[in-house]
């Protein structure tokens, strides 16, 4: 798969003078996988900041940036914050658990009255933004040689409610995804998901 990524980069460079980083980027994307077992080692603070910077570099509808991120490292809180969550073993083994939350509202002048007063409105695009944030985080984790697993939170009340209660999240803030991150043994391999039958050119 790495060879395919390098070939892709080389071909693009030959055809359209794409910067040489294309091969590195493609290799990182194609190497991403869901890692579900970790050794419990702590993740350095500077690495964690880089991961969160990458997450926040995601695109955002109207540049509203609805994300709010909670970094959990105190495992004594996990039984309360993640009460009843069947991913508990992953969380306990990880070096940190990232709770990706979204503010579902924003305050600004309306599009109909851009010079008018700021009013609180529903952000209908927060789910799209949070998907991008989560993927950015996963790719950064892969780039650092760490492992992670996107575990679903929204829209399941049994996973969302304990988090909202334990962390006292504001009413408009929703926990979207829970991502355990940690060091792993390297045995998990990425899946080749390329399927040309799912690509349609100019018509279905």
C-alpha positions as CSV (number, residue, x, y, z in Angstrom):
1,X,0.0,0.0,0.0
2,X,2.9,2.3,0.8
3,X,4.3,1.6,-2.6
4,X,1.0,2.5,-4.2
5,X,0.9,5.8,-2.4
6,X,4.5,6.6,-3.6
7,X,3.6,5.7,-7.1
8,X,0.5,7.9,-6.9
9,X,2.6,10.8,-5.8
10,X,5.2,10.2,-8.5
11,X,2.5,10.0,-11.2
12,X,0.8,13.2,-10.0
13,X,4.2,15.0,-9.9
14,X,4.9,14.0,-13.5
15,X,1.5,15.0,-14.8
16,X,0.8,18.2,-12.9
17,X,3.9,19.2,-11.0
18,X,2.3,18.2,-7.7
19,X,4.7,18.9,-4.7
20,X,6.6,15.9,-3.5
21,X,4.7,15.8,-0.3
22,X,1.8,14.1,-2.1
23,X,3.4,10.7,-1.6
24,X,3.8,11.2,2.1
25,X,0.3,12.5,2.5
26,X,-1.2,9.6,0.6
27,X,0.9,7.1,2.5
28,X,-0.4,8.5,5.8
29,X,-4.0,8.4,4.7
30,X,-3.8,4.9,3.4
31,X,-2.0,3.7,6.5
32,X,-4.8,4.9,8.9
33,X,-6.5,2.1,10.8
34,X,-8.6,1.5,13.9
35,X,-6.4,0.4,16.7
36,X,-8.3,-1.1,19.7
37,X,-5.5,-2.1,22.1
38,X,-2.8,0.0,23.7
39,X,0.0,-0.3,26.3
40,X,-1.2,2.5,28.6
41,X,1.9,4.8,28.1
42,X,1.3,8.5,28.6
43,X,1.3,10.7,25.5
44,X,3.7,13.7,25.8
45,X,2.0,17.0,26.1
46,X,3.7,18.4,23.0
47,X,2.5,15.5,21.0
48,X,-1.1,15.9,22.3
49,X,-1.0,19.6,21.3
50,X,0.1,18.8,17.8
51,X,-2.8,16.2,17.5
52,X,-5.3,18.8,18.6
53,X,-3.9,21.5,16.3
54,X,-4.4,19.0,13.4
55,X,-7.9,18.3,14.5
56,X,-8.8,22.0,14.6
57,X,-7.3,22.6,11.1
58,X,-10.5,20.9,9.7
59,X,-12.8,22.7,7.4
60,X,-15.8,24.3,8.9
61,X,-19.1,25.5,7.4
62,X,-19.2,29.3,7.6
63,X,-16.0,29.0,9.6
64,X,-18.1,28.6,12.7
65,X,-15.7,26.0,14.3
66,X,-18.2,24.4,16.6
67,X,-15.7,22.0,18.2
68,X,-15.0,21.9,21.9
69,X,-12.5,19.2,22.9
70,X,-12.1,17.4,26.3
71,X,-8.9,15.5,26.9
72,X,-9.3,12.8,29.5
73,X,-6.2,11.3,31.2
74,X,-7.5,10.7,34.8
75,X,-8.6,7.1,34.6
76,X,-10.3,7.3,38.0
77,X,-13.0,9.3,36.3
78,X,-13.6,6.9,33.4
79,X,-16.2,4.7,35.1
80,X,-18.4,7.8,35.7
81,X,-17.8,9.7,32.5
82,X,-18.1,6.6,30.3
83,X,-20.6,4.7,32.4
84,X,-22.0,1.7,30.6
85,X,-19.9,2.2,27.5
86,X,-18.7,-1.2,26.1
87,X,-15.5,0.4,24.9
88,X,-14.3,0.8,28.5
89,X,-11.3,-1.5,28.1
90,X,-10.0,0.5,25.2
91,X,-10.3,3.7,27.3
92,X,-8.5,2.2,30.3
93,X,-5.7,0.9,28.1
94,X,-5.2,4.1,26.2
95,X,-2.8,7.0,27.0
96,X,-5.6,9.5,26.7
97,X,-9.3,9.6,25.6
98,X,-10.4,12.6,23.5
99,X,-14.0,13.6,23.7
100,X,-14.9,15.6,20.6
101,X,-17.8,17.9,21.4
102,X,-19.8,20.4,19.3
103,X,-21.7,23.5,20.2
104,X,-24.8,23.1,18.1
105,X,-25.6,26.8,18.2
106,X,-23.8,30.1,17.3
107,X,-24.3,33.8,17.8
108,X,-24.0,36.1,14.9
109,X,-26.1,38.4,12.7
110,X,-28.4,36.5,10.4
111,X,-27.7,36.1,6.7
112,X,-30.9,38.0,6.0
113,X,-29.7,40.9,8.1
114,X,-25.9,40.8,8.1
115,X,-25.6,44.3,9.6
116,X,-28.2,43.6,12.3
117,X,-27.8,42.4,15.9
118,X,-26.2,39.2,16.8
119,X,-28.7,36.4,17.6
120,X,-28.3,32.8,18.7
121,X,-29.0,30.4,15.8
122,X,-28.9,26.7,15.2
123,X,-25.8,25.5,13.4
124,X,-27.1,22.9,11.0
125,X,-23.6,22.0,9.8
126,X,-22.0,20.9,13.1
127,X,-22.1,17.2,12.3
128,X,-20.2,17.7,9.0
129,X,-17.6,19.8,10.8
130,X,-17.2,17.2,13.6
131,X,-16.7,14.4,11.1
132,X,-13.8,16.4,9.5
133,X,-12.3,17.2,12.9
134,X,-12.4,13.5,13.9
135,X,-10.7,12.4,10.7
136,X,-8.0,15.0,11.0
137,X,-7.3,13.8,14.5
138,X,-7.1,10.2,13.3
139,X,-4.7,11.1,10.5
140,X,-2.4,13.0,12.9
141,X,-2.4,10.1,15.3
142,X,-1.3,7.8,12.4
143,X,1.5,10.3,11.5
144,X,2.9,10.1,15.0
145,X,2.9,6.3,15.0
146,X,0.2,6.2,17.6
147,X,-3.1,4.2,17.4
148,X,-6.7,5.4,17.8
149,X,-10.2,4.2,17.4
150,X,-13.2,6.4,16.5
151,X,-15.9,5.2,18.9
152,X,-19.4,6.4,18.3
153,X,-21.1,8.7,20.9
154,X,-23.7,10.9,19.1
155,X,-26.6,10.2,18.6
156,X,-26.8,7.4,21.3
157,X,-28.3,8.8,24.5
158,X,-26.8,5.9,26.6
159,X,-23.3,7.1,25.6
160,X,-23.9,10.8,25.5
161,X,-25.8,11.3,28.7
162,X,-23.2,10.1,31.2
163,X,-20.6,12.3,29.5
164,X,-22.9,15.4,29.5
165,X,-23.8,14.8,33.2
166,X,-20.3,14.0,34.5
167,X,-18.6,16.8,32.6
168,X,-21.5,19.3,33.1
169,X,-21.5,20.2,29.4
170,X,-23.6,23.2,28.5
171,X,-27.1,22.4,27.2
172,X,-26.2,23.3,23.6
173,X,-23.0,21.2,23.6
174,X,-23.1,17.6,22.3
175,X,-20.4,14.9,22.7
176,X,-20.0,13.7,19.2
177,X,-17.2,11.1,19.3
178,X,-14.9,9.5,21.8
179,X,-11.4,8.6,20.6
180,X,-9.0,6.6,22.7
181,X,-5.4,7.2,21.7
182,X,-2.3,5.3,22.7
183,X,0.9,3.4,21.8
184,X,0.4,0.0,20.3
185,X,2.2,-3.1,19.2
186,X,1.9,-2.4,15.4
187,X,0.1,-5.6,14.6
188,X,-3.1,-3.9,13.3
189,X,-3.0,-3.4,9.6
190,X,-5.0,-0.9,7.5
191,X,-7.8,-2.1,5.2
192,X,-7.7,-1.5,1.5
193,X,-11.0,0.1,0.9
194,X,-10.5,1.2,-2.7
195,X,-13.4,0.1,-4.8
196,X,-13.6,1.5,-8.4
197,X,-17.1,0.2,-8.7
198,X,-18.2,2.9,-6.3
199,X,-16.9,5.7,-8.5
200,X,-19.1,7.3,-11.1
201,X,-17.9,9.7,-13.8
202,X,-20.4,12.2,-15.2
203,X,-23.4,9.9,-14.6
204,X,-24.5,7.2,-12.2
